[in-house]
Amino acid sequence: MANAAETGVLPCAVIGGGPAGLIAALALAHFKVPVTLVARRPAGIDNRTTALLAGSVAALEALGVWEACRPYAAPLRVMRIADDTSRLWRAPEVRFEAEEIGLPAFGWNIENSRLIAALWDRVGATSELDHVDSAAKSIEMGDMRVTITLSDGVTLAVALAIGADGRHSLCRKAAGIAVRERATPQTALTYIMSHARPHHDISTEFHTEHGPFTVVPLPGNRSSIVCVVAPREAERLAQLSGAALNAEIERRCHSILGKVEVEPGHGAFPLMVATAERAAAHRIALVGEAAHVFPPIGAQGLNLGLRDAVTIAEVAGAVGPGGDRGADSVTIEYERRRRADIGGRMLAVDILNRSLLSDLLPVQGLRGLGLYALDRVGVLRRALMREGVAPRAATPSLMRPSDAAAIAVT
C-alpha cells in the first residue's frame, strides 16, 4: 500500500478552530502526527467561560498551554447543588469538595477568550502543525482520502479528517453519520459579573423548574453566570440592562455574593440534545459538538469534547510513520474508546435535565432521593466526583496527571 508521501495525501487535518479543534491539532502534533489545521481565527467576542476539569488541565499542561492560562483561571474547590424550585418535593443541598478525593480543585474556570487566545498562540509556535486560515466549503470522501475544498477554492487531500466543526458539521454529513437530536424548551443566557463578596472558589448550581442557574468563580471578585430559562423568559431577561439586570441576577443568586454588577454583553443559546450515531466512519472522526450536544450541566460538555480530541490524537499517533492514519482500524478504535463515555454522559445529563423540567411527583421524588443519597453516602459521593472529573475507563493518558496534587492552586 502506498504511503501518504507517495500519494500526495496529507496524514491528517482538523477542521474547526474552537477549543476542541485546537486541542486536537496540538495533541496530534504532540504525538508527532503531521497535521493541518483548517480554521479561521475568531473575529467576534465570546463572553462565555469554560470550567476545565482536572483532566483537561493536565492535557493543557502537557501541550504547553496551561502556563499562559493559569493567571486568568479560578480554581473550583467546592461545587454546590441547591434546589431552587417551588415544588412540593425539594431535594436537599449537596456539597462536593475536591479535597475529599485528594484534589486541590475539581478544575479551573477561565474566560473563553483567554483560553482560545492561549491555544492559538501555541498553534503559532508549534512547528509540526500547519495552519490554513480558511474555512472548509465542502468535504468529499474517497476510498483512500478525504478531499477538503476550502472557501478560496484550494483543495486538500488527507488520510484522516477530524471534524471539530460544530453541531452543523460538514464532516459528519460527508461521512453519512446520522444524528439523533431533540430541541429542549430552554435557552441558556451567559453573563460575567463582579460582586461585593468573595466566592471562596465555590461554584453553585441552583436547580430551577426550567434548568440550572450556575454561578462559577473567576479570578478576584468576579464570576460567570449560565442562566437556563424558558425561551420567553430568556427574551425578557435579554431586554434588561443596568440596575434592573443587576437586581435580577442578584435575586437569582439569592445574594450569596452580595451586590453584583453585570458586565456589558451576554450570550443567548437555544438548547438541544444531539448525539451522532457514530463517532467516526469513512476516514472521518468527530470531536466536540460535531459528535454531541447537551445542556450545560455539571461542566461536562466541553470537557467531553476535549477527551474526544486527545483520544483521536492518541489513536492516530499510535500508527507508525508512513502508515495510514485514516484506516478503518483507526476509526474503529476511536469509536470503541469513545462510545461508553459519550453515551453515559449524554444519558446522565439528559436524565437530570428532564427531571428538572418534569412536574410529575414520582420524578421529583426520585431526583430528591438521588441527591439525598449523594449527600449522605460518602462512598457514592466520592465515586461520582472521581468519575465526573476523570472517568477511569475513558480518560486518555495525556489527561491523567501522574501527580494530581502537582497542579497547584495558588
Secondary structure as UniProt FT lines:
FT   HELIX           4..7
FT   STRAND          10..15
FT   HELIX           19..30
FT   TURN            31..32
FT   STRAND          35..38
FT   STRAND          49..53
FT   HELIX           54..62
FT   TURN            63..64
FT   HELIX           66..69
FT   HELIX           70..72
FT   STRAND          73..76
FT   STRAND          78..83
FT   STRAND          94..97
FT   HELIX           98..101
FT   STRAND          107..111
FT   HELIX           112..124
FT   TURN            127..128
FT   STRAND          129..132
FT   STRAND          136..141
FT   STRAND          146..150
FT   TURN            151..152
FT   STRAND          155..163
FT   TURN            167..168
FT   HELIX           170..174
FT   TURN            175..176
FT   STRAND          179..195
FT   TURN            200..201
FT   STRAND          202..208
FT   TURN            209..210
FT   STRAND          211..218
FT   TURN            219..221
FT   STRAND          222..229
FT   HELIX           231..238
FT   HELIX           242..252
FT   TURN            253..257
FT   STRAND          260..262
FT   STRAND          267..276
FT   STRAND          280..281
FT   TURN            282..283
FT   STRAND          284..286
FT   HELIX           288..290
FT   STRAND          292..293
FT   TURN            298..299
FT   HELIX           301..317
FT   TURN            321..322
FT   TURN            325..326
FT   HELIX           328..357
FT   HELIX           361..376
FT   HELIX           378..389
FT   TURN            392..394
FT   HELIX           397..399
FT   HELIX           404..406
//
